[in-house]
Amino acid sequence: MTAKVELGTSGLNINPIGFGANAIGGHNLYPNLDEEENKQLLKYVIDSGVNFLDTAYVYGLGRSEELIGEVVKELGNREQLVIATKGAQNGDEIDNSPEFLKKTVRESLKRLQTDYIDLFYIHFPDDNTPKDEAVQALKELKEEGLIHSIGVSNFSLEQLKEANKNGDVDVFEGYYNLLHRESEKELFPYLRENHISFVPYFPFQSGLLTGKYKGNETFPEGDLRGGQEDFQGDKFQENVKKVDQLKKIAAAKDTTVANIVLAFYLQIDVIDAIIPGAKRKEQVDSNLKTLDVSLTKDEAQLIDRIFS
């Protein structure tokens, strides 16, 4: 069994390797998803010892939550799992109003077929709700026992400070990876000081940080990578060269570049958990092998320099 860690000071004990469930029922994000395969994969994830599941309303407009709810009900092991979900989408609008957040949490509970959500995030900030009022609504739900901890996602540092005015934010989920390290400068010191755990998303930058690219690939019309600067021209080649330097470290440890990257994140003090996605069992197995990898101080500093 994997040693569990506490997610910040939330009281939630998790396997540091979680599971990002955006490809479970996320029909609006991925073409041709097979829901039966999704459910089998989810069972495999849970059977493999992963207990931290990260979903959101926007993944399939509730469908991801529904499939997780069905699987968890079938397995009958709700107490062993830590389920995180996110909401803020009110039709085409982003809405952080207390009324809407309370409504969206109740709807998520129904879809997940559960009495409580371990961690609920405000998925995106809106332009008009004071963030401390939005968090206060979640605090009231926490007092009712409907959610156990409070998160925010995609907030600016100023919005986070306002949200955390009374010290109620437990977890911050944000965009961070070795190619995009802006959060280290101002966000991480604030999180550190306020004992807020950071959960990074896009840990592999669309696969670029796994070492599978040569730098000369082209992407079909409509492929998300085609529109990302990291996958264009010289920048793409430069990124691939950086990632290639990790191959030596991976070979010395008899592991993969992907595991080296995830291990680097886990040695950062504000990061307790990572939530890589997976569409196949082998990817789940591969992500979990990260727990066998430990980086020396010199190796971590070398990676830091490569991606400085």
C-alpha positions, -999 to 999 in steps of 0.1 A, spaced: 0 0 0 11 35 -8 20 58 21 -6 85 22 2 122 26 -20 150 39 -31 175 13 -19 207 29 -37 211 62 -71 200 47 -73 168 68 -75 148 35 -51 119 33 -42 109 -3 -20 89 -25 3 117 -39 -4 104 -74 -40 113 -80 -61 109 -112 -73 137 -134 -106 125 -147 -112 150 -176 -112 121 -201 -138 102 -181 -170 112 -197 -154 145 -210 -171 142 -244 -169 180 -249 -131 177 -245 -122 144 -262 -137 128 -293 -148 92 -293 -148 84 -256 -163 50 -248 -181 52 -214 -178 15 -207 -141 17 -212 -140 49 -190 -157 30 -162 -133 0 -165 -104 24 -164 -117 42 -134 -121 8 -115 -85 0 -125 -73 34 -112 -90 28 -78 -79 -9 -76 -43 3 -82 -44 23 -50 -52 58 -64 -76 74 -40 -76 110 -51 -99 116 -80 -101 151 -96 -131 159 -117 -153 190 -126 -187 199 -139 -171 211 -171 -158 176 -179 -187 165 -200 -210 190 -184 -216 167 -154 -210 134 -172 -176 128 -156 -192 132 -122 -220 109 -131 -197 81 -142 -175 85 -111 -207 83 -90 -218 51 -108 -184 34 -104 -180 44 -67 -215 32 -59 -208 -1 -76 -174 -6 -57 -190 5 -24 -158 21 -11 -167 58 -9 -150 63 25 -117 52 11 -117 78 -17 -110 116 -18 -132 131 -45 -125 166 -57 -148 184 -81 -150 220 -94 -178 243 -105 -185 279 -116 -201 274 -150 -237 288 -151 -247 282 -187 -222 303 -207 -213 325 -178 -188 321 -149 -207 326 -117 -192 327 -82 -223 341 -65 -230 323 -31 -265 312 -44 -251 296 -75 -221 279 -57 -245 263 -32 -268 251 -60 -239 238 -80 -224 218 -51 -258 202 -44 -261 192 -81 -226 177 -80 -235 157 -49 -265 143 -68 -244 134 -99 -217 118 -77 -244 99 -57 -227 109 -25 -235 128 7 -203 148 8 -176 161 -15 -141 159 0 -128 190 -18 -148 215 -38 -131 241 -59 -144 273 -74 -132 264 -109 -128 299 -124 -132 334 -109 -160 356 -121 -157 394 -125 -182 406 -99 -184 384 -68 -162 394 -39 -141 363 -35 -144 362 3 -182 361 -1 -178 332 -25 -156 312 -1 -180 321 28 -207 302 9 -185 272 7 -176 275 44 -213 273 52 -216 241 31 -186 228 50 -203 235 83 -233 215 70 -209 186 62 -217 188 24 -181 195 16 -150 188 37 -125 213 23 -123 244 1 -103 250 -30 -100 277 -57 -86 272 -92 -73 297 -118 -75 327 -94 -49 354 -97 -28 360 -66 -49 391 -57 -81 370 -60 -67 343 -39 -57 368 -12 -93 381 -12 -107 345 -12 -84 335 17 -92 367 38 -104 345 67 -79 316 61 -105 292 47 -88 281 15 -72 247 18 -60 240 -18 -52 260 -49 -52 243 -83 -34 261 -111 -15 258 -143 21 248 -137 48 226 -153 85 227 -161 79 249 -191 56 273 -173 70 282 -139 55 317 -134 37 305 -102 70 300 -84 77 337 -81 48 352 -62 21 325 -58 43 298 -41 56 321 -14 20 331 -5 8 294 -5 38 284 17 31 312 42 -6 303 44 -2 265 44 -23 261 12 -14 231 -9 -8 236 -47 -22 210 -72 -7 216 -107 -26 209 -138 -12 202 -173 19 186 -156 31 172 -190 21 202 -212 1 181 -236 27 153 -236 57 176 -244 73 168 -211 71 130 -215 100 129 -241 79 115 -269 84 143 -294 113 150 -319 104 186 -325 94 182 -362 59 169 -357 29 187 -372 -6 186 -358 -39 183 -377 -65 210 -379 -84 213 -346 -56 197 -325 -51 217 -294 -13 214 -297 -14 231 -331 -24 263 -314 1 262 -286 33 283 -288 53 255 -272 47 233 -302 57 259 -328 89 262 -348 121 270 -329 103 271 -296 92 235 -301 127 223 -310 142 242 -280 117 226 -257 124 191 -271 162 197 -265 155 205 -229 133 175 -223 160 153 -241 184 162 -213 162 144 -188 166 111 -207 200 107 -191 187 111 -156 158 87 -164 181 61 -179 204 62 -148 173 55 -126 158 30 -150 126 50 -153 109 73 -178 112 110 -184 75 113 -174 84 99 -139 114 122 -135 91 152 -143 64 141 -118 91 133 -92 105 168 -96 70 183 -89 66 162 -58 98 174 -42 85 210 -42 73 218 -7 39 233 -17 30 204 -39 16 173 -21 -2 157 -50 -3 156 -88 -32 146 -109 -20 133 -143 -48 120 -165 -47 87 -183 -67 70 -210 -51 36 -207 -41 12 -179 -4 13 -189 -5 51 -183 -19 46 -148 8 21 -140 35 44 -154 22 74 -134 23 53 -102 59 43 -107 68 79 -99 65 69 -62 96 47 -66 117 76 -80 135 99 -57 157 127 -70 190 137 -53 194 174 -45 219 176 -74 195 161 -98 167 184 -88 190 214 -92 201 202 -126 165 199 -137 158 233 -123 187 248 -143 177 231 -176 142 246 -173 152 279 -157 
